[in-house]
Amino acid sequence: MISMNKFNNQKVSIVTGANGGIGFSIVKKFLESGYFVIACINNNSDKLKALLNNENFPIIIEKVDIKNYKETSEFITKVYKNFKKIDILVNSAGIPHGGLLSLTKIDEIKKIFETNFFAQIHLIQLVSKIMRKNKNGYIVNISSVSSFQNEVGNIAYGSSKAALNYATKILAKELGVYGINVNSVAPGVTNTNMLKKMNEKAIQNQLLNSSNNKIAEPYEIASLVDFLSSKNSSHITGQIIKIDGGQ
């Protein structure tokens, strides 16, 4: 990991799930905004590696399994040692799931919660300690409109995102005194690879219930995250903001 000397005045941001459709768009948007980006991935990503070839883009790609708490702790310690700060954390990592409760093993539900909730709370716990020292920080969690819907087969995924929403509100109160804003963004159907794993009927239901009847593009989600990670949103915290075409 390189040091911060060359980019001393830039915000340091961590984006998990950086090789996903939304995560990758957030990385690109942050780079365009002039942030130093530490892109966290589980698997190698050619599209992220391509960004390394642009010398104007201050980006590091780190392979981190956020479910491995020891590995995550060592990663955050390394970031702090090199940069002495973390300004922004975006929890974009997540895994989809669909299935009736009667056909879903409890261990499978636990697996969804481990990635979509517990690992993200652990990461916030680590990063917020650093943010508290600097009395400043922005944390944005990527939730889903599924957290508001009682769709059949949504027991694991929807519940994990609903838990993340509730935690967002609590953490905003706990961390606000340290100058840290915590928000969640809840996209509707979005044009990513995850969309291919979604039930076609569920997709159509969301579109029919929306005002503009269209699928969102990842850059639209990234633009909102970029705003919530800037001083322009300094008075917005503890919010779960839907970006769902007006459902």
Phi, psi and chi 1 to 4 in degrees:
 res  aa     phi    psi   chi1   chi2   chi3   chi4
   1 MET       -  129.7 -175.2  174.1  -73.6      -
   2 ILE   -77.4  164.0   64.6  176.5      -      -
   3 SER   -87.0  174.2   71.6      -      -      -
   4 MET   -91.3   -2.0 -172.6   62.5 -178.6      -
   5 ASN   -50.9  -45.4  -66.7  -22.9      -      -
   6 LYS   -68.0  -27.2 -175.1  179.8  177.1 -178.1
   7 PHE  -120.8   44.0  -51.5  102.7      -      -
   8 ASN   -60.0  -31.3 -157.4   31.4      -      -
   9 ASN   -95.3    2.9  -64.5  -39.7      -      -
  10 GLN   -92.1  150.7  -68.4  176.1  -58.1      -
  11 LYS   -70.0  139.9  -74.6 -174.2  176.2  179.8
  12 VAL   -97.5  122.1  175.1      -      -      -
  13 SER  -122.1  145.3   64.1      -      -      -
  14 ILE  -116.3  128.4  -66.3  175.6      -      -
  15 VAL  -123.9  115.8 -179.9      -      -      -
  16 THR   -87.6  161.9   67.8      -      -      -
  17 GLY    60.3   35.4      -      -      -      -
  18 ALA   -70.8  -14.3      -      -      -      -
  19 ASN   -98.0    4.5   52.7  -18.0      -      -
  20 GLY   -81.8  169.4      -      -      -      -
  21 GLY   -58.5  -50.3      -      -      -      -
  22 ILE   -73.6  -44.1  -69.6  175.4      -      -
  23 GLY   -58.5  -43.4      -      -      -      -
  24 PHE   -64.7  -39.9 -179.9   66.8      -      -
  25 SER   -65.3  -35.6  -73.4      -      -      -
  26 ILE   -65.9  -43.5  -67.2  168.4      -      -
  27 VAL   -56.6  -49.3  167.9      -      -      -
  28 LYS   -61.6  -42.3  -71.0 -162.3  -61.6 -178.5
  29 LYS   -64.9  -42.1 -174.0   65.3  178.5  177.8
  30 PHE   -62.8  -40.4  -82.4    6.0      -      -
  31 LEU   -64.2  -40.3  -70.4  171.1      -      -
  32 GLU   -64.7  -30.1  -69.9  167.4    4.4      -
  33 SER   -82.5   -4.5  -64.8      -      -      -
  34 GLY    89.4   18.3      -      -      -      -
  35 TYR   -87.2  152.5  -59.9  159.3      -      -
  36 PHE   -83.2  124.1 -166.9  103.7      -      -
  37 VAL  -112.8  127.9  178.3      -      -      -
  38 ILE  -106.6  105.2  -57.2  169.3      -      -
  39 ALA   -92.9  116.7      -      -      -      -
  40 CYS   -96.9  130.2  -60.7      -      -      -
  41 ILE  -134.7  160.5   59.5  173.0      -      -
  42 ASN   -95.2  -38.1 -107.3  -17.6      -      -
  43 ASN  -125.0  156.8  -57.8  -56.6      -      -
  44 ASN   -58.9  146.3  -68.1  -32.8      -      -
  45 SER  -135.9  114.5  169.6      -      -      -
  46 ASP   -66.6  -37.0  -69.4  -23.3      -      -
  47 LYS   -68.1  -33.0   59.0 -175.1  179.6 -179.2
  48 LEU   -72.8  -40.8  -85.4  172.5      -      -
  49 LYS   -60.0  -31.4  -74.7 -179.0  179.3  177.9
  50 ALA   -63.3  -30.4      -      -      -      -
  51 LEU   -69.5  -24.8  -63.5  176.5      -      -
  52 LEU   -65.5  -22.7  -69.3  171.4      -      -
  53 ASN   -76.1  -11.2  -62.6  -33.6      -      -
  54 ASN   -94.1  109.1 -171.3  -30.9      -      -
  55 GLU   -66.4  -15.2   62.0 -178.8   16.5      -
  56 ASN   -84.7   -8.8  -65.1  -42.8      -      -
  57 PHE   -99.5  108.0  -78.6  170.1      -      -
  58 PRO   -80.6   95.1   28.6  -31.1      -      -
  59 ILE  -137.3  141.7  178.5  173.0      -      -
  60 ILE  -122.5  137.7  -65.4  170.0      -      -
  61 ILE  -107.8  123.5  -59.4  171.4      -      -
  62 GLU  -122.0  129.9  -73.3  -75.7  -42.1      -
  63 LYS   -87.4  110.0 -154.0  167.1 -176.9  178.4
  64 VAL  -136.1  129.8 -177.5      -      -      -
  65 ASP   -95.0  101.7 -179.7    3.4      -      -
  66 ILE   -66.6  -14.6   62.7  170.4      -      -
  67 LYS   -77.8  -16.6  -59.2 -172.5  -57.2  -60.6
  68 ASN   -92.1   98.9 -175.7  -35.7      -      -
  69 TYR   -64.6  -35.2  -68.6    1.9      -      -
  70 LYS   -65.2  -44.8 -177.6  176.8 -177.0  -69.0
  71 GLU   -63.4  -41.9 -175.6  176.9  -40.6      -
  72 THR   -65.3  -42.1  -54.3      -      -      -
  73 SER   -62.1  -43.0  -63.1      -      -      -
  74 GLU   -64.9  -37.4  -69.6  172.0   -9.3      -
  75 PHE   -63.6  -48.1  162.3   65.5      -      -
  76 ILE   -65.8  -37.5  -64.7  -59.3      -      -
  77 THR   -60.6  -41.5  -61.9      -      -      -
  78 LYS   -65.3  -41.1 -175.6  168.5   65.7  170.5
  79 VAL   -61.4  -46.9  171.7      -      -      -
  80 TYR   -64.8  -38.9 -177.7   66.7      -      -
  81 LYS   -61.2  -37.1 -178.3  179.1  178.9 -179.0
  82 ASN   -86.1  -33.7  -80.1  -88.4      -      -
  83 PHE  -115.8  -16.5  -60.8   97.6      -      -
  84 LYS    63.5    9.4  -54.8  -56.1  179.1 -170.9
  85 LYS  -166.4  158.5   65.9  174.9 -176.5  174.9
  86 ILE  -137.2  119.0  -62.6  172.2      -      -
  87 ASP   -92.1  -34.4  -61.0  -67.2      -      -
  88 ILE  -137.8  136.6  -58.1  165.6      -      -
  89 LEU  -126.7  125.1  168.8   65.0      -      -
  90 VAL  -117.1  116.8  179.3      -      -      -
  91 ASN   -89.7   89.6  -81.1  -49.3      -      -
  92 SER  -104.0   -8.5 -175.8      -      -      -
  93 ALA   -67.0  142.7      -      -      -      -
  94 GLY  -178.7  157.0      -      -      -      -
  95 ILE  -128.0  139.1   51.3  176.2      -      -
  96 PRO   -81.0  164.4   32.2  -34.6      -      -
  97 HIS  -163.1  142.9 -175.9  -86.5      -      -
  98 GLY  -143.8  137.4      -      -      -      -
  99 GLY   165.0  142.9      -      -      -      -
 100 LEU   -65.2  147.2  -62.6  173.0      -      -
 101 LEU   -56.5  -40.8  175.7   62.8      -      -
 102 SER   -64.7  -18.7   59.0      -      -      -
 103 LEU  -110.9    8.2  -59.2  175.3      -      -
 104 THR  -116.6  125.8  -54.3      -      -      -
 105 LYS   -72.7  146.5  -65.3  179.7  179.4  178.8
 106 ILE   -58.7  -37.9  -68.7  -61.7      -      -
 107 ASP   -61.3  -31.6  -75.9  -13.4      -      -
 108 GLU   -69.3  -40.3 -163.0  172.2  -15.5      -
 109 ILE   -65.6  -40.6  -63.9  175.5      -      -
 110 LYS   -60.9  -38.0  -73.1  179.7  178.1  179.2
 111 LYS   -63.3  -41.7  179.9 -178.5  176.4 -178.3
 112 ILE   -63.5  -45.7  -59.8  -59.3      -      -
 113 PHE   -65.3  -34.0  -96.0   80.6      -      -
 114 GLU   -61.0  -44.5 -173.5   57.5   57.4      -
 115 THR   -79.0  -48.1  -63.0      -      -      -
 116 ASN   -81.0  -13.3  -67.3   -2.4      -      -
 117 PHE  -134.0  -67.2 -178.5   69.9      -      -
 118 PHE   -61.1  -45.3  -68.3  114.6      -      -
 119 ALA   -63.3  -33.8      -      -      -      -
 120 GLN   -74.3  -37.5  -57.4 -165.8   30.3      -
 121 ILE   -65.1  -39.5  -65.7  -59.0      -      -
 122 HIS   -62.2  -42.1  177.4 -115.2      -      -
 123 LEU   -64.8  -42.1 -167.6   51.7      -      -
 124 ILE   -61.1  -40.4  -67.7  172.6      -      -
 125 GLN   -58.6  -43.7 -167.7  173.6   46.7      -
 126 LEU   -70.6  -48.1  -64.0  171.6      -      -
 127 VAL   -69.7  -37.9  170.7      -      -      -
 128 SER   -65.2  -25.8   63.0      -      -      -
 129 LYS   -62.4  -39.6  -71.4  179.5 -178.5  178.3
 130 ILE   -72.3  -42.5  -64.2  168.8      -      -
 131 MET   -62.4  -36.3  -70.2 -180.0  169.5      -
 132 ARG   -62.8  -36.9  -71.1 -156.6  -52.9  -96.9
 133 LYS   -62.1  -37.0  -68.3  179.4 -178.8  178.2
 134 ASN   -92.9   -1.9  -63.9  -38.1      -      -
 135 LYS    55.7   38.9  -58.3  -69.9 -176.0 -177.5
 136 ASN  -166.7  145.4  179.3   67.0      -      -
 137 GLY   167.0  156.4      -      -      -      -
 138 TYR  -129.5  126.5  -61.2   90.0      -      -
 139 ILE  -120.8  125.5  -62.5  170.9      -      -
 140 VAL  -125.1  122.4 -177.6      -      -      -
 141 ASN  -100.1  136.1  -59.9  -45.2      -      -
 142 ILE   -91.9  107.8  -54.9  -59.2      -      -
 143 SER   -98.8 -143.3 -179.9      -      -      -
 144 SER  -165.9  150.5  168.3      -      -      -
 145 VAL   -65.3  -16.5  -68.2      -      -      -
 146 SER   -58.9  -25.3  -66.1      -      -      -
 147 SER   -68.7  -14.9   60.8      -      -      -
 148 PHE  -104.9   -5.5  -61.4   96.9      -      -
 149 GLN  -110.9  140.3  -61.3  166.1  -17.7      -
 150 ASN   -99.7   52.4   58.5  -19.3      -      -
 151 GLU   -74.1  141.7  -64.6  -75.6  -11.9      -
 152 VAL   -60.2  134.8  169.9      -      -      -
 153 GLY    86.6    9.2      -      -      -      -
 154 ASN  -107.2   17.7 -163.2   30.7      -      -
 155 ILE   -61.3  -42.9 -174.4   67.2      -      -
 156 ALA   -80.3  -56.5      -      -      -      -
 157 TYR   -66.1  -50.2 -176.1   75.0      -      -
 158 GLY   -61.5  -40.6      -      -      -      -
 159 SER   -68.2  -37.6  -64.1      -      -      -
 160 SER   -65.0  -39.0   68.6      -      -      -
 161 LYS   -74.2  -33.4  -67.0  -62.7 -173.1  178.4
 162 ALA   -64.7  -38.5      -      -      -      -
 163 ALA   -63.0  -40.2      -      -      -      -
 164 LEU   -65.0  -38.9 -170.6   62.2      -      -
 165 ASN   -59.4  -48.1  -68.9   -8.5      -      -
 166 TYR   -63.8  -42.0 -172.8   78.5      -      -
 167 ALA   -62.2  -36.5      -      -      -      -
 168 THR   -57.3  -44.7  -64.7      -      -      -
 169 LYS   -66.5  -42.2  -68.8  178.3  174.6  -67.6
 170 ILE   -66.0  -45.8  -62.1  -61.3      -      -
 171 LEU   -66.5  -32.5  -67.4  170.9      -      -
 172 ALA   -60.8  -38.7      -      -      -      -
 173 LYS   -72.6  -41.6  -76.9 -163.6  170.6 -174.7
 174 GLU   -68.4  -35.4  -70.7 -171.4    8.6      -
 175 LEU  -101.2  -11.1  -60.8  175.0      -      -
 176 GLY   -58.3  -36.2      -      -      -      -
 177 VAL   -63.8  -19.7   68.0      -      -      -
 178 TYR   -96.6    9.3  -59.4  102.9      -      -
 179 GLY    78.8   23.2      -      -      -      -
 180 ILE  -108.1  126.3  -57.8  168.7      -      -
 181 ASN   -97.0  136.4  -74.8   13.7      -      -
 182 VAL  -128.2  121.5 -172.7      -      -      -
 183 ASN  -137.7  163.3  -68.4  -70.0      -      -
 184 SER  -123.5  146.7  -78.8      -      -      -
 185 VAL  -114.2  128.6  170.4      -      -      -
 186 ALA  -116.7   91.7      -      -      -      -
 187 PRO   -73.6  152.5  -12.2   27.6      -      -
 188 GLY   -88.8 -150.9      -      -      -      -
 189 VAL   -62.2  128.0  -74.5      -      -      -
 190 THR  -132.0  144.7  -54.0      -      -      -
 191 ASN   -75.4   77.7 -172.6   19.5      -      -
 192 THR  -132.9  175.0   66.0      -      -      -
 193 ASN   -63.3  -27.7  -73.8  -27.8      -      -
 194 MET   -63.8  -27.5 -165.4  176.1  -72.7      -
 195 LEU   -61.4  -33.1 -175.6   64.9      -      -
 196 LYS   -66.6  -21.5  -61.3  172.8 -175.3  176.2
 197 LYS   -92.5   -2.8  -59.9  177.8 -178.0  179.3
 198 MET   -87.5  143.5 -167.8  172.6  173.9      -
 199 ASN   -61.1  131.1  179.5  -83.0      -      -
 200 GLU   -59.9  -37.3 -176.2   62.6   32.6      -
 201 LYS   -65.9  -38.8 -175.1  176.8  179.3 -179.1
 202 ALA   -65.3  -37.8      -      -      -      -
 203 ILE   -62.3  -48.6  -65.7  172.7      -      -
 204 GLN   -63.6  -37.0  -68.8  -54.4  -44.3      -
 205 ASN   -62.2  -42.3  -76.2  -20.1      -      -
 206 GLN   -65.4  -41.5  -75.4 -158.1   35.0      -
 207 LEU   -66.2  -41.8  -68.7  175.9      -      -
 208 LEU   -65.8  -31.1  -72.5  171.7      -      -
 209 ASN   -86.3   -3.8  -71.7  -32.0      -      -
 210 SER   -89.8  168.0   68.9      -      -      -
 211 SER   -87.3  -31.0  -60.9      -      -      -
 212 ASN  -107.4   -3.0   59.6   11.6      -      -
 213 ASN    50.8   48.6 -166.6   32.6      -      -
 214 LYS  -143.2  160.4   75.9  179.1 -174.6   70.5
 215 ILE   -87.3  134.7  -65.8  172.6      -      -
 216 ALA   -73.2  153.3      -      -      -      -
 217 GLU   -99.1  146.8  -67.9  -61.0  -34.2      -
 218 PRO   -55.0  -34.1  -28.0   36.1      -      -
 219 TYR   -64.0  -26.2   76.3   84.9      -      -
 220 GLU   -69.3  -37.5  -65.0  174.1  -63.2      -
 221 ILE   -68.4  -43.5  -44.8  -56.9      -      -
 222 ALA   -60.9  -37.4      -      -      -      -
 223 SER   -63.5  -39.1  -65.6      -      -      -
 224 LEU   -68.1  -42.1  177.1   56.0      -      -
 225 VAL   -62.3  -40.5  172.8      -      -      -
 226 ASP   -60.5  -43.5 -176.3   55.9      -      -
 227 PHE   -62.1  -44.3  169.4   70.9      -      -
 228 LEU   -71.2  -10.1  -68.4  173.3      -      -
 229 SER  -102.8   12.0  -55.9      -      -      -
 230 SER  -121.5  165.5   72.7      -      -      -
 231 LYS   -65.0  -17.4   63.0 -178.7 -179.6 -179.4
 232 ASN   -65.3  -18.0  -66.4  -37.1      -      -
 233 SER  -109.9   24.6   67.0      -      -      -
 234 SER   -59.4  -23.4   60.6      -      -      -
 235 HIS  -103.6   15.6 -158.4   51.3      -      -
 236 ILE  -113.5  115.4  -59.1  174.4      -      -
 237 THR  -155.0  154.0 -168.7      -      -      -
 238 GLY    73.2   20.3      -      -      -      -
 239 GLN  -107.3  146.9  -57.0  -56.9  -51.1      -
 240 ILE  -112.8  104.6  -67.7   85.2      -      -
 241 ILE   -99.3  116.0  -57.4  174.2      -      -
 242 LYS   -75.3  139.2  -64.7  179.7 -176.8  179.5
 243 ILE  -132.2   80.1 -179.9  163.9      -      -
 244 ASP  -133.0   17.0   61.0    0.7      -      -
 245 GLY    72.4   20.8      -      -      -      -
 246 GLY    80.2   42.4      -      -      -      -
 247 GLN   -69.1      -  -70.3 -172.4   39.4      -
